[in-house]
Amino acid sequence: MAELNGSPVSLEDLQTLALTNYGHFTSMRVDDGVIRGLSLHMERLVRDSRLVFGAELDPEKVLGYVRQAVAHQSGSFNIRITVFDPALEMGHPGVEAHPQVLVTSRPTGAMPPPPLKAKTFSFSRDLAVVKHMGLFGQLHLRRKAQLAGYDDAIFVESDGRVSEGGTWNLGFVDEAGTVVWPDAPVLPGVTMQLLQQAHEQTTTAPVTLADLPRMRAAFATNTSIGVRSISKIDAVEFDSDDPVLDTLRKAYAGLPDERL
């Protein structure tokens, strides 16, 4: 399923995505009509449209497109809302933009997925605060990690701070049982924000590779996976069954419903 501004999308409309690849998006998991953090996803789209296009986006209109697009779907699935301007040319990105809304959906898996193994790479995302469409660097490192026998990549800033994963936020549980979110340039993920609000024993602090052996557990978060255990980062192994991870999952599952 793919609709642009509430109508079937054409191949011509999609050419800009393939050839220019300039825009931003958000992804949301729907479970029986409920989306955790729906209002935060809408806030992200509005904020990022200002940053990426210098344009205002009407969240109610966006929600209308989404509701129409998935009106006949039930159960659990993922929605992606991509905001881009089909008329924007690679040679003239500075013209006045008129962003459009593409809604697509795909199947989703059970939560939480099995623990993952991650390999670290020196890498900084462009404009980390925006969930933008420029994914080449992340996917290239994900591929390198998988070719090396891991599941995904974790990024390390030039100053040695660990930041985030390929397409997810990264968290740790320290020796005292406190949840530690890396203080580094990262995407302000919706799942991360919800967990920061729901779990009291939480802090944000710089985390370096040298700090990893002192962490009890590590985990990944995004809307598709919830809270996913990380069993290994490079050669450092973590407890995938740490009780704090179960506490986080219960806190996430117990968040107030936001119905689409």
Phi and psi in degrees as GROMACS dihedral restraints (atoms count N, CA, C in turn):
[ dihedral_restraints ]
;  ai    aj    ak    al  type     phi  dphi    fc
    3     4     5     6     1  -151.1    20    10
    4     5     6     7     1   123.7    20    10
    6     7     8     9     1  -131.8    20    10
    7     8     9    10     1   138.2    20    10
    9    10    11    12     1  -110.6    20    10
   10    11    12    13     1   115.9    20    10
   12    13    14    15     1    53.3    20    10
   13    14    15    16     1    38.2    20    10
   15    16    17    18     1    85.7    20    10
   16    17    18    19     1     3.0    20    10
   18    19    20    21     1  -124.7    20    10
   19    20    21    22     1   156.3    20    10
   21    22    23    24     1   -54.9    20    10
   22    23    24    25     1   135.6    20    10
   24    25    26    27     1   -82.9    20    10
   25    26    27    28     1   144.4    20    10
   27    28    29    30     1   -99.9    20    10
   28    29    30    31     1   162.0    20    10
   30    31    32    33     1   -62.0    20    10
   31    32    33    34     1   -37.6    20    10
   33    34    35    36     1   -62.2    20    10
   34    35    36    37     1   -40.4    20    10
   36    37    38    39     1   -62.7    20    10
   37    38    39    40     1   -36.7    20    10
   39    40    41    42     1   -78.7    20    10
   40    41    42    43     1   -13.2    20    10
   42    43    44    45     1   -60.4    20    10
   43    44    45    46     1   -36.0    20    10
   45    46    47    48     1   -63.3    20    10
   46    47    48    49     1   -38.0    20    10
   48    49    50    51     1   -61.4    20    10
   49    50    51    52     1   -40.6    20    10
   51    52    53    54     1   -77.8    20    10
   52    53    54    55     1   -37.0    20    10
   54    55    56    57     1   -97.4    20    10
   55    56    57    58     1   -33.8    20    10
   57    58    59    60     1  -104.6    20    10
   58    59    60    61     1   -40.5    20    10
   60    61    62    63     1    57.3    20    10
   61    62    63    64     1    46.5    20    10
   63    64    65    66     1  -119.2    20    10
   64    65    66    67     1   120.1    20    10
   66    67    68    69     1   164.2    20    10
   67    68    69    70     1  -168.5    20    10
   69    70    71    72     1  -145.3    20    10
   70    71    72    73     1   170.1    20    10
   72    73    74    75     1  -157.4    20    10
   73    74    75    76     1   170.9    20    10
   75    76    77    78     1  -141.8    20    10
   76    77    78    79     1   149.9    20    10
   78    79    80    81     1  -120.0    20    10
   79    80    81    82     1   140.1    20    10
   81    82    83    84     1  -135.6    20    10
   82    83    84    85     1   138.5    20    10
   84    85    86    87     1   -93.6    20    10
   85    86    87    88     1   129.8    20    10
   87    88    89    90     1  -106.7    20    10
   88    89    90    91     1   127.5    20    10
   90    91    92    93     1  -124.2    20    10
   91    92    93    94     1   102.8    20    10
   93    94    95    96     1    52.4    20    10
   94    95    96    97     1    45.6    20    10
   96    97    98    99     1    83.1    20    10
   97    98    99   100     1     1.6    20    10
   99   100   101   102     1  -106.8    20    10
  100   101   102   103     1   136.2    20    10
  102   103   104   105     1  -126.2    20    10
  103   104   105   106     1   119.2    20    10
  105   106   107   108     1   -71.9    20    10
  106   107   108   109     1   128.0    20    10
  108   109   110   111     1    75.3    20    10
  109   110   111   112     1    26.7    20    10
  111   112   113   114     1   -55.1    20    10
  112   113   114   115     1   -44.8    20    10
  114   115   116   117     1   -64.4    20    10
  115   116   117   118     1   -34.4    20    10
  117   118   119   120     1   -68.5    20    10
  118   119   120   121     1   -35.8    20    10
  120   121   122   123     1   -63.1    20    10
  121   122   123   124     1   -41.3    20    10
  123   124   125   126     1   -67.2    20    10
  124   125   126   127     1   -40.3    20    10
  126   127   128   129     1   -60.7    20    10
  127   128   129   130     1   -39.7    20    10
  129   130   131   132     1   -60.1    20    10
  130   131   132   133     1   -47.1    20    10
  132   133   134   135     1   -61.4    20    10
  133   134   135   136     1   -42.1    20    10
  135   136   137   138     1   -64.7    20    10
  136   137   138   139     1   -47.3    20    10
  138   139   140   141     1   -62.1    20    10
  139   140   141   142     1   -45.8    20    10
  141   142   143   144     1   -70.2    20    10
  142   143   144   145     1   -30.0    20    10
  144   145   146   147     1   -64.0    20    10
  145   146   147   148     1   -36.8    20    10
  147   148   149   150     1   -66.3    20    10
  148   149   150   151     1   -41.5    20    10
  150   151   152   153     1   -72.4    20    10
  151   152   153   154     1   -40.9    20    10
  153   154   155   156     1   -86.0    20    10
  154   155   156   157     1   -38.4    20    10
  156   157   158   159     1  -117.1    20    10
  157   158   159   160     1   -12.5    20    10
  159   160   161   162     1    64.5    20    10
  160   161   162   163     1    33.6    20    10
  162   163   164   165     1  -132.5    20    10
  163   164   165   166     1   153.2    20    10
  165   166   167   168     1   -89.5    20    10
  166   167   168   169     1   144.2    20    10
  168   169   170   171     1  -122.9    20    10
  169   170   171   172     1   132.9    20    10
  171   172   173   174     1   -87.6    20    10
  172   173   174   175     1   107.9    20    10
  174   175   176   177     1   -63.9    20    10
  175   176   177   178     1   -31.8    20    10
  177   178   179   180     1   -67.7    20    10
  178   179   180   181     1   -37.0    20    10
  180   181   182   183     1   -66.9    20    10
  181   182   183   184     1   -40.4    20    10
  183   184   185   186     1   -60.7    20    10
  184   185   186   187     1   -46.7    20    10
  186   187   188   189     1   -61.3    20    10
  187   188   189   190     1   -35.2    20    10
  189   190   191   192     1   -62.9    20    10
  190   191   192   193     1   -42.5    20    10
  192   193   194   195     1   -62.6    20    10
  193   194   195   196     1   -41.7    20    10
  195   196   197   198     1   -65.4    20    10
  196   197   198   199     1   -46.6    20    10
  198   199   200   201     1   -61.1    20    10
  199   200   201   202     1   -39.9    20    10
  201   202   203   204     1   -65.6    20    10
  202   203   204   205     1   -42.4    20    10
  204   205   206   207     1   -66.3    20    10
  205   206   207   208     1   -33.1    20    10
  207   208   209   210     1  -112.1    20    10
  208   209   210   211     1    18.3    20    10
  210   211   212   213     1   -57.2    20    10
  211   212   213   214     1   -30.0    20    10
  213   214   215   216     1  -104.7    20    10
  214   215   216   217     1    10.4    20    10
  216   217   218   219     1  -100.5    20    10
  217   218   219   220     1   146.9    20    10
  219   220   221   222     1  -137.5    20    10
  220   221   222   223     1   175.3    20    10
  222   223   224   225     1    76.3    20    10
  223   224   225   226     1  -142.4    20    10
  225   226   227   228     1  -112.9    20    10
  226   227   228   229     1   133.8    20    10
  228   229   230   231     1  -162.5    20    10
  229   230   231   232     1   168.1    20    10
  231   232   233   234     1  -106.3    20    10
  232   233   234   235     1   140.2    20    10
  234   235   236   237     1  -113.5    20    10
  235   236   237   238     1   136.7    20    10
  237   238   239   240     1  -118.8    20    10
  238   239   240   241     1   129.6    20    10
  240   241   242   243     1  -110.5    20    10
  241   242   243   244     1   113.3    20    10
  243   244   245   246     1  -108.7    20    10
  244   245   246   247     1   129.2    20    10
  246   247   248   249     1  -111.4    20    10
  247   248   249   250     1   119.6    20    10
  249   250   251   252     1  -154.2    20    10
  250   251   252   253     1   169.0    20    10
  252   253   254   255     1  -113.6    20    10
  253   254   255   256     1   107.2    20    10
  255   256   257   258     1   -60.1    20    10
  256   257   258   259     1   -20.3    20    10
  258   259   260   261     1   -90.9    20    10
  259   260   261   262     1    -4.8    20    10
  261   262   263   264     1   -73.5    20    10
  262   263   264   265     1   129.4    20    10
  264   265   266   267     1  -103.1    20    10
  265   266   267   268     1   148.7    20    10
  267   268   269   270     1   -59.2    20    10
  268   269   270   271     1   -36.5    20    10
  270   271   272   273     1   -79.1    20    10
  271   272   273   274     1   -14.0    20    10
  273   274   275   276     1  -137.1    20    10
  274   275   276   277     1    60.7    20    10
  276   277   278   279     1   -74.4    20    10
  277   278   279   280     1    -7.9    20    10
  279   280   281   282     1   -87.9    20    10
  280   281   282   283     1     1.8    20    10
  282   283   284   285     1   -73.7    20    10
  283   284   285   286     1   164.6    20    10
  285   286   287   288     1   -60.7    20    10
  286   287   288   289     1   128.6    20    10
  288   289   290   291     1   -96.6    20    10
  289   290   291   292     1   148.5    20    10
  291   292   293   294     1  -129.2    20    10
  292   293   294   295     1    79.5    20    10
  294   295   296   297     1   -63.2    20    10
  295   296   297   298     1   142.2    20    10
  297   298   299   300     1  -116.2    20    10
  298   299   300   301     1   167.0    20    10
  300   301   302   303     1  -119.2    20    10
  301   302   303   304     1   115.3    20    10
  303   304   305   306     1  -103.3    20    10
  304   305   306   307     1   126.7    20    10
  306   307   308   309     1  -114.8    20    10
  307   308   309   310     1   124.6    20    10
  309   310   311   312     1  -130.5    20    10
  310   311   312   313     1   160.1    20    10
  312   313   314   315     1  -138.0    20    10
  313   314   315   316     1   156.4    20    10
  315   316   317   318     1  -151.1    20    10
  316   317   318   319     1   161.7    20    10
  318   319   320   321     1   -65.0    20    10
  319   320   321   322     1   158.5    20    10
  321   322   323   324     1  -127.5    20    10
  322   323   324   325     1   161.6    20    10
  324   325   326   327     1   -99.2    20    10
  325   326   327   328     1   178.6    20    10
  327   328   329   330     1   -72.3    20    10
  328   329   330   331     1   152.2    20    10
  330   331   332   333     1  -114.0    20    10
  331   332   333   334     1   141.0    20    10
  333   334   335   336     1   -85.8    20    10
  334   335   336   337     1   154.0    20    10
  336   337   338   339     1   -68.9    20    10
  337   338   339   340     1   169.1    20    10
  339   340   341   342     1   -64.7    20    10
  340   341   342   343     1   159.6    20    10
  342   343   344   345     1   -56.4    20    10
  343   344   345   346     1   149.2    20    10
  345   346   347   348     1  -115.7    20    10
  346   347   348   349     1   159.1    20    10
  348   349   350   351     1  -111.2    20    10
  349   350   351   352     1   134.2    20    10
  351   352   353   354     1  -125.9    20    10
  352   353   354   355     1   147.4    20    10
  354   355   356   357     1  -115.6    20    10
  355   356   357   358     1   137.7    20    10
  357   358   359   360     1   -88.6    20    10
  358   359   360   361     1   147.9    20    10
  360   361   362   363     1  -141.2    20    10
  361   362   363   364     1   147.5    20    10
  363   364   365   366     1   -75.6    20    10
  364   365   366   367     1   116.4    20    10
  366   367   368   369     1  -167.8    20    10
  367   368   369   370     1   140.5    20    10
  369   370   371   372     1  -126.8    20    10
  370   371   372   373     1   126.6    20    10
  372   373   374   375     1   -71.3    20    10
  373   374   375   376     1   143.2    20    10
  375   376   377   378     1   -65.1    20    10
  376   377   378   379     1   132.7    20    10
  378   379   380   381     1    44.2    20    10
  379   380   381   382     1    63.9    20    10
  381   382   383   384     1   -58.5    20    10
  382   383   384   385     1   -25.8    20    10
  384   385   386   387     1   -69.8    20    10
  385   386   387   388     1   -15.6    20    10
  387   388   389   390     1  -106.5    20    10
  388   389   390   391     1   136.8    20    10
  390   391   392   393     1   -86.2    20    10
  391   392   393   394     1    78.4    20    10
  393   394   395   396     1   -96.3    20    10
  394   395   396   397     1   173.9    20    10
  396   397   398   399     1   -85.2    20    10
  397   398   399   400     1    -4.9    20    10
  399   400   401   402     1   -77.7    20    10
  400   401   402   403     1    83.6    20    10
  402   403   404   405     1  -103.5    20    10
  403   404   405   406     1     4.7    20    10
  405   406   407   408     1   -58.2    20    10
  406   407   408   409     1   -49.2    20    10
  408   409   410   411     1   -58.7    20    10
  409   410   411   412     1   -43.9    20    10
  411   412   413   414     1   -65.4    20    10
  412   413   414   415     1   -43.9    20    10
  414   415   416   417     1   -71.3    20    10
  415   416   417   418     1   -33.4    20    10
  417   418   419   420     1   -61.7    20    10
  418   419   420   421     1   -43.5    20    10
  420   421   422   423     1   -73.2    20    10
  421   422   423   424     1   -33.2    20    10
  423   424   425   426     1   -61.0    20    10
  424   425   426   427     1   -42.1    20    10
  426   427   428   429     1   -62.4    20    10
  427   428   429   430     1   -45.4    20    10
  429   430   431   432     1   -61.5    20    10
  430   431   432   433     1   -40.3    20    10
  432   433   434   435     1   -63.3    20    10
  433   434   435   436     1   -44.2    20    10
  435   436   437   438     1   -67.6    20    10
  436   437   438   439     1   -35.9    20    10
  438   439   440   441     1   -65.8    20    10
  439   440   441   442     1   -24.2    20    10
  441   442   443   444     1   -90.4    20    10
  442   443   444   445     1     4.0    20    10
  444   445   446   447     1    96.4    20    10
  445   446   447   448     1     9.8    20    10
  447   448   449   450     1  -105.4    20    10
  448   449   450   451     1   176.6    20    10
  450   451   452   453     1   -96.4    20    10
  451   452   453   454     1   -31.2    20    10
  453   454   455   456     1  -160.8    20    10
  454   455   456   457     1   177.0    20    10
  456   457   458   459     1  -108.8    20    10
  457   458   459   460     1   149.5    20    10
  459   460   461   462     1  -122.1    20    10
  460   461   462   463     1   139.4    20    10
  462   463   464   465     1   -98.0    20    10
  463   464   465   466     1   143.3    20    10
  465   466   467   468     1  -124.6    20    10
  466   467   468   469     1   126.0    20    10
  468   469   470   471     1   -68.7    20    10
  469   470   471   472     1   164.6    20    10
  471   472   473   474     1   -62.2    20    10
  472   473   474   475     1   -23.4    20    10
  474   475   476   477     1   -89.1    20    10
  475   476   477   478     1     6.1    20    10
  477   478   479   480     1    94.9    20    10
  478   479   480   481     1    -3.7    20    10
  480   481   482   483     1   -79.2    20    10
  481   482   483   484     1   133.0    20    10
  483   484   485   486     1   -73.0    20    10
  484   485   486   487     1   140.0    20    10
  486   487   488   489     1  -117.6    20    10
  487   488   489   490     1   -73.4    20    10
  489   490   491   492     1  -153.4    20    10
  490   491   492   493     1   176.7    20    10
  492   493   494   495     1   -96.2    20    10
  493   494   495   496     1  -174.3    20    10
  495   496   497   498     1   -53.3    20    10
  496   497   498   499     1   -51.9    20    10
  498   499   500   501     1  -141.9    20    10
  499   500   501   502     1    37.7    20    10
  501   502   503   504     1  -154.3    20    10
  502   503   504   505     1   158.6    20    10
  504   505   506   507     1   -82.5    20    10
  505   506   507   508     1   156.0    20    10
  507   508   509   510     1  -118.7    20    10
  508   509   510   511     1   135.6    20    10
  510   511   512   513     1  -136.7    20    10
  511   512   513   514     1   161.2    20    10
  513   514   515   516     1  -133.0    20    10
  514   515   516   517     1   162.1    20    10
  516   517   518   519     1  -118.9    20    10
  517   518   519   520     1   120.0    20    10
  519   520   521   522     1   -84.2    20    10
  520   521   522   523     1  -176.5    20    10
  522   523   524   525     1   -62.3    20    10
  523   524   525   526     1   -26.8    20    10
  525   526   527   528     1   -87.0    20    10
  526   527   528   529     1    -3.5    20    10
  528   529   530   531     1    89.9    20    10
  529   530   531   532     1     9.0    20    10
  531   532   533   534     1   -82.8    20    10
  532   533   534   535     1   137.7    20    10
  534   535   536   537     1   -79.0    20    10
  535   536   537   538     1   126.3    20    10
  537   538   539   540     1  -116.3    20    10
  538   539   540   541     1   119.9    20    10
  540   541   542   543     1   -99.0    20    10
  541   542   543   544     1   130.9    20    10
  543   544   545   546     1   -60.6    20    10
  544   545   546   547     1   132.1    20    10
  546   547   548   549     1   -85.7    20    10
  547   548   549   550     1    96.2    20    10
  549   550   551   552     1  -164.2    20    10
  550   551   552   553     1   168.7    20    10
  552   553   554   555     1   -66.0    20    10
  553   554   555   556     1   108.5    20    10
  555   556   557   558     1  -137.4    20    10
  556   557   558   559     1   160.9    20    10
  558   559   560   561     1   -70.1    20    10
  559   560   561   562     1   129.5    20    10
  561   562   563   564     1   -73.6    20    10
  562   563   564   565     1    79.6    20    10
  564   565   566   567     1   -62.9    20    10
  565   566   567   568     1   145.3    20    10
  567   568   569   570     1   -64.4    20    10
  568   569   570   571     1   -45.0    20    10
  570   571   572   573     1   -62.7    20    10
  571   572   573   574     1   -41.9    20    10
  573   574   575   576     1   -60.0    20    10
  574   575   576   577     1   -45.7    20    10
  576   577   578   579     1   -61.7    20    10
  577   578   579   580     1   -42.1    20    10
  579   580   581   582     1   -64.3    20    10
  580   581   582   583     1   -40.5    20    10
  582   583   584   585     1   -69.5    20    10
  583   584   585   586     1   -35.3    20    10
  585   586   587   588     1   -62.7    20    10
  586   587   588   589     1   -33.5    20    10
  588   589   590   591     1   -78.9    20    10
  589   590   591   592     1   -33.5    20    10
  591   592   593   594     1   -88.0    20    10
  592   593   594   595     1   -23.3    20    10
  594   595   596   597     1  -111.0    20    10
  595   596   597   598     1   119.6    20    10
  597   598   599   600     1   -71.9    20    10
  598   599   600   601     1   -40.6    20    10
  600   601   602   603     1   -85.6    20    10
  601   602   603   604     1    74.4    20    10
  603   604   605   606     1  -136.1    20    10
  604   605   606   607     1   144.0    20    10
  606   607   608   609     1  -146.1    20    10
  607   608   609   610     1   162.7    20    10
  609   610   611   612     1  -119.0    20    10
  610   611   612   613     1   126.4    20    10
  612   613   614   615     1  -155.1    20    10
  613   614   615   616     1   154.6    20    10
  615   616   617   618     1   -61.7    20    10
  616   617   618   619     1   137.5    20    10
  618   619   620   621     1  -128.1    20    10
  619   620   621   622     1   125.4    20    10
  621   622   623   624     1  -110.0    20    10
  622   623   624   625     1   170.8    20    10
  624   625   626   627     1   -60.2    20    10
  625   626   627   628     1   -33.2    20    10
  627   628   629   630     1   -67.0    20    10
  628   629   630   631     1   -21.7    20    10
  630   631   632   633     1   -81.6    20    10
  631   632   633   634     1   -17.3    20    10
  633   634   635   636     1   -59.4    20    10
  634   635   636   637     1   -42.4    20    10
  636   637   638   639     1   -63.3    20    10
  637   638   639   640     1   -15.4    20    10
  639   640   641   642     1   -92.6    20    10
  640   641   642   643     1     3.0    20    10
  642   643   644   645     1   -96.4    20    10
  643   644   645   646     1   136.8    20    10
  645   646   647   648     1   -72.7    20    10
  646   647   648   649     1   -39.5    20    10
  648   649   650   651     1  -148.8    20    10
  649   650   651   652     1   160.5    20    10
  651   652   653   654     1  -137.9    20    10
  652   653   654   655     1   152.3    20    10
  654   655   656   657     1  -154.1    20    10
  655   656   657   658     1   159.0    20    10
  657   658   659   660     1  -113.2    20    10
  658   659   660   661     1   147.8    20    10
  660   661   662   663     1  -137.1    20    10
  661   662   663   664     1   136.0    20    10
  663   664   665   666     1  -162.3    20    10
  664   665   666   667     1   178.0    20    10
  666   667   668   669     1   -66.4    20    10
  667   668   669   670     1   -26.4    20    10
  669   670   671   672     1   -82.2    20    10
  670   671   672   673     1   -28.7    20    10
  672   673   674   675     1  -113.8    20    10
  673   674   675   676     1    -9.6    20    10
  675   676   677   678     1    66.4    20    10
  676   677   678   679     1  -117.6    20    10
  678   679   680   681     1  -115.2    20    10
  679   680   681   682     1   110.3    20    10
  681   682   683   684     1  -112.0    20    10
  682   683   684   685     1   125.7    20    10
  684   685   686   687     1   -64.2    20    10
  685   686   687   688     1   145.4    20    10
  687   688   689   690     1  -111.8    20    10
  688   689   690   691     1   120.3    20    10
  690   691   692   693     1   -87.9    20    10
  691   692   693   694     1   -21.2    20    10
  693   694   695   696     1  -158.9    20    10
  694   695   696   697     1   135.0    20    10
  696   697   698   699     1  -123.3    20    10
  697   698   699   700     1   116.3    20    10
  699   700   701   702     1    54.4    20    10
  700   701   702   703     1  -119.1    20    10
  702   703   704   705     1   -99.6    20    10
  703   704   705   706     1     1.4    20    10
  705   706   707   708     1   -91.4    20    10
  706   707   708   709     1   125.1    20    10
  708   709   710   711     1  -101.6    20    10
  709   710   711   712     1   149.1    20    10
  711   712   713   714     1  -128.8    20    10
  712   713   714   715     1   159.6    20    10
  714   715   716   717     1   -80.1    20    10
  715   716   717   718     1   109.7    20    10
  717   718   719   720     1   -73.5    20    10
  718   719   720   721     1   -13.0    20    10
  720   721   722   723     1  -112.2    20    10
  721   722   723   724     1    22.0    20    10
  723   724   725   726     1   -55.7    20    10
  724   725   726   727     1   134.9    20    10
  726   727   728   729     1   -61.4    20    10
  727   728   729   730     1   -26.0    20    10
  729   730   731   732     1   -64.1    20    10
  730   731   732   733     1   -33.2    20    10
  732   733   734   735     1   -64.8    20    10
  733   734   735   736     1   -39.5    20    10
  735   736   737   738     1   -66.0    20    10
  736   737   738   739     1   -37.5    20    10
  738   739   740   741     1   -62.6    20    10
  739   740   741   742     1   -41.0    20    10
  741   742   743   744     1   -64.5    20    10
  742   743   744   745     1   -41.8    20    10
  744   745   746   747     1   -63.8    20    10
  745   746   747   748     1   -40.5    20    10
  747   748   749   750     1   -67.1    20    10
  748   749   750   751     1   -38.7    20    10
  750   751   752   753     1   -64.1    20    10
  751   752   753   754     1   -40.1    20    10
  753   754   755   756     1   -68.0    20    10
  754   755   756   757     1   -42.8    20    10
  756   757   758   759     1   -66.6    20    10
  757   758   759   760     1   -26.0    20    10
  759   760   761   762     1   -90.5    20    10
  760   761   762   763     1     6.0    20    10
  762   763   764   765     1   -65.7    20    10
  763   764   765   766     1   151.0    20    10
  765   766   767   768     1   -57.9    20    10
  766   767   768   769     1   140.3    20    10
  768   769   770   771     1   -70.8    20    10
  769   770   771   772     1   138.8    20    10
  771   772   773   774     1  -120.4    20    10
  772   773   774   775     1   110.4    20    10
  774   775   776   777     1   -85.1    20    10
  775   776   777   778     1   138.2    20    10
